[in-house]
Amino acid sequence: MASMNQHNELPHDLLAEKALVGCLIIDGSVFDEISNLKINSSQFYDPRYGIVFDIIADLSLANRAIDFVTVCNKLKDKGKLEEVGGESFVSSLTEDQASSANVYEYAKIVKDKASMREIIKTAMRVVQMGMSYTGEADDFIQDVESSFFKLTNEAKTGGMVKINATLRQNLKELEDTTRIMGEISGLSTGYPRLDELLLGMQPGQLIILAARPAMGKTSLALNVAISSCLQSGLPVAIFSLEMLATELSMRLLTGRAKVDSKRVRKKAFLDTDLRSIAKATQELSALPIFINDSGNTTILDIQSQCRKIKADQGLGLIVIDYLQLMGSTNKSLQREQQIAEISRGLKTMAKELGCPVIALSQLNRGVESRPNKRPTTADLRESGAIEQDADIVMFVYRDEVYYPDTKEPGVAEIIVGKNRAGEIGTAKLAWVGAYTSFENLAHRDGP
């Protein structure tokens, strides 16, 4: 029986655990090199190595020297020295370590083995749940997805990062002389006035783009997607929960070709239309734009597919049309709680994948009953969680939709109602209804 238990031990590598803490004791300055892995003591298979690692982390965060003497002293102060095996155990950690050159590799092994153990434990819990589950299979699948999604989130968060590691990144950004003065740091939307407000779309941002129906939010998102793709050369992943991929690509095509969509529907083309469509087809075909039109997509689906794209080619931007149509991993929750789960998941996903996520959103009907129909963050449907999780909230408003005799026909207002990284305000664009696209205004007064 003992041999079977040994054979069934969860994945671990005690040699890597020993080597990791040994490296840190002989050269404490390398602790910063592994901070992004967010390792903590619970991820060590042998708890003794975990205790010593915690002590080293404490010393590093306090900016104190790390060596055999300081580690032993700190262990003694915390009453942990005898628990790990005394000074002889601490001494044994460095006996085979000549240098700290491979510290990151050792840390990665420890992290990977810990992740594998958590995956196996979660899978075992799923098996136990399945054996006694009395509900419907679809509900069980949702529970399983939720378990593994939680595991993914936990693997990406937690752990302390010493501030000097992040300050180095700040200084690197400040010392970057490749950008001219005033140039934005993130992805451009393709609209200079909007870029002035947003300062570009940054990695990890959740950007909510909301409007009432027929305002053109999908068209704006598609315009931004093409612009970012042309600028960065990185793939754009578009998840269309409402429109078919062929409908979406037709919108992209007519917008890019600048051909009247009515002529397209009637197939009453001008000679110039056909040339424009051929050129636009060639341009769009060369872009790494991926479209998923599955109507029951969940965050797990999006995350999984985007990880594959990123691993193969990198990833510049994710567009989701639209948030309220997304499926939840937990159908037993009330819809407002499901939306909260989805918006939190989108923000987490943006951070993990290191790219901006644009999620389109509906607005409440209440906006229609006001004299001033320009939307605010309070008009977001299930607004609490969405507004809280978003880094940027933008609205599309066209006065002519409500007031045909408006003083500004053909003008769209992109209202930035929340912006953690820049200003709030309004950028005015030209709305070209013939091919459902937004253009920069050639001449404008005011903002």
C-alpha positions, 0 to 999 in steps of 0.5 A, spaced: 500 500 500 505 504 501 508 503 494 502 505 491 501 511 495 508 513 493 507 511 486 500 516 486 504 522 489 502 529 486 507 532 481 513 535 485 520 537 484 524 537 491 530 538 487 528 544 484 525 547 490 531 546 494 535 549 488 530 555 488 531 557 496 538 555 495 539 560 489 536 566 493 540 565 500 547 565 496 544 571 492 538 575 494 538 580 489 535 575 484 529 575 488 526 580 483 527 576 477 522 571 479 517 576 482 512 576 476 511 568 477 508 570 484 510 564 488 508 563 495 510 558 500 503 554 499 506 552 492 512 548 495 511 541 496 515 540 502 513 545 507 520 546 510 522 550 503 516 554 503 517 556 510 524 558 508 522 562 502 517 566 506 522 568 510 527 570 504 521 574 501 520 578 508 527 580 508 527 582 500 521 586 501 524 589 507 530 591 503 535 587 508 540 583 506 539 575 505 544 570 507 545 564 511 546 568 517 540 573 516 535 567 514 537 563 520 536 569 525 529 571 522 527 564 522 529 564 529 525 570 531 519 567 528 520 561 532 520 557 525 528 555 526 527 548 529 521 547 525 525 546 519 530 542 522 535 548 525 541 551 522 544 545 519 538 544 514 539 552 512 546 550 511 544 544 506 540 548 502 546 552 499 551 546 499 550 544 491 549 551 489 555 554 485 551 560 482 544 563 482 544 563 474 538 559 473 534 561 479 528 563 474 528 556 471 528 553 478 522 558 480 518 556 474 519 548 475 516 550 482 510 554 479 509 549 474 508 543 479 504 547 484 499 548 478 499 541 476 497 539 483 492 544 483 489 542 476 489 534 479 486 536 485 480 540 482 479 534 477 479 529 483 473 534 486 470 534 479 470 526 479 467 526 486 462 531 484 460 527 478 459 521 481 454 524 486 451 529 481 443 528 481 442 535 476 442 536 469 448 534 465 448 542 462 448 544 469 454 540 471 458 542 465 457 549 467 460 547 474 466 544 471 467 550 467 466 554 473 471 550 477 477 550 472 476 558 470 476 559 478 483 555 478 485 559 472 484 566 475 488 563 482 494 561 478 494 568 475 493 572 481 496 573 488 503 573 491 507 579 493 511 583 488 516 588 490 515 595 488 522 596 485 520 591 480 514 595 478 518 601 478 524 599 474 518 598 468 516 605 470 523 608 469 523 604 462 517 607 460 519 614 462 526 613 458 523 610 452 525 615 447 522 612 441 516 616 441 515 623 439 512 628 444 505 627 445 504 621 441 500 616 445 503 610 448 497 604 446 494 602 440 490 608 436 483 607 435 484 611 428 481 617 431 486 622 433 481 626 437 478 620 441 486 618 442 487 624 445 482 623 450 484 615 451 491 616 450 491 610 446 488 603 448 492 600 453 494 592 454 489 589 460 484 595 459 477 593 459 473 598 454 466 598 454 462 601 448 455 602 449 449 605 445 442 605 444 440 600 438 442 604 431 447 608 433 453 604 430 456 601 436 458 595 432 461 599 426 465 603 431 468 597 434 469 594 427 473 601 425 477 601 431 479 593 430 481 594 423 485 601 425 489 597 431 490 591 426 493 595 421 497 599 426 500 593 430 500 588 425 497 583 431 491 579 430 484 582 432 479 577 435 472 578 434 466 575 438 460 576 434 454 573 439 448 577 435 451 577 427 453 571 423 461 572 421 458 573 413 454 579 416 460 582 420 465 581 414 460 584 409 460 590 414 467 590 414 468 590 407 463 595 405 466 600 410 473 599 408 471 599 400 466 605 402 461 603 398 453 604 399 450 598 402 444 599 399 447 598 392 450 592 395 444 589 397 441 590 391 447 588 387 446 595 383 454 596 383 457 602 379 464 600 376 467 604 381 464 600 386 467 593 384 474 596 383 473 598 391 470 592 393 476 588 390 481 592 393 478 592 400 477 585 399 485 584 398 487 589 404 482 585 409 484 578 407 491 580 408 489 582 416 489 577 421 482 578 423 479 572 426 471 572 427 467 567 432 459 567 431 457 562 436 451 565 439 452 561 446 460 564 447 462 564 454 468 567 457 472 560 458 471 560 450 473 566 449 479 565 453 481 559 450 481 561 443 485 567 444 490 564 448 491 559 442 491 565 437 496 569 442 501 563 442 501 562 435 501 569 433 501 574 438 494 578 440 493 586 439 485 586 441 479 583 443 472 585 441 466 582 444 459 584 441 455 584 445 456 583 453 449 582 455 448 576 450 454 572 453 453 566 457 455 565 464 459 559 467 453 559 473 446 559 470 443 558 477 445 566 479 440 571 477 442 575 471 445 581 474 449 577 478 451 573 471 453 580 468 457 582 474 461 575 473 462 576 466 464 583 467 469 581 472 471 575 468 473 580 462 477 584 466 481 578 468 482 576 461 484 582 459 490 582 464 492 575 463 492 576 455 495 583 456 491 586 450 485 591 451 478 588 450 472 592 447 466 589 450 459 592 447 454 593 451 446 595 451 443 601 455 437 601 459 431 604 455 430 610 460 435 614 456 429 615 451 424 618 456 429 624 457 429 631 454 437 630 453 438 623 451 446 623 451 447 617 455 451 616 462 454 611 466 448 610 470 444 608 463 448 602 462 444 595 463 446 592 469 450 598 470 453 597 477 458 591 476 460 593 468 461 600 470 466 598 476 470 593 472 471 597 466 477 602 465 474 606 460 466 607 458 464 610 452 458 612 448 456 613 441 450 618 440 447 621 434 443 627 435 439 626 428 437 619 430 432 622 435 432 629 432 432 629 424 432 637 424 438 637 429 444 642 428 449 637 427 446 632 421 451 626 420 455 628 426 456 622 432 459 624 439 463 619 442 462 620 449 468 618 454 464 617 461 469 614 465 477 613 463 481 611 469 488 613 464 486 619 461 480 624 460 473 624 460 470 628 454 467 628 447 470 626 441 466 628 434 466 624 428 463 624 422 457 618 421 457 616 414 450 612 414 451 609 406 456 604 408 455 605 416 462 607 418 465 613 422 470 618 419 474 623 422 471 630 421 475 634 416 473 641 419 470 642 426 468 647 431 470 645 439 471 638 441 
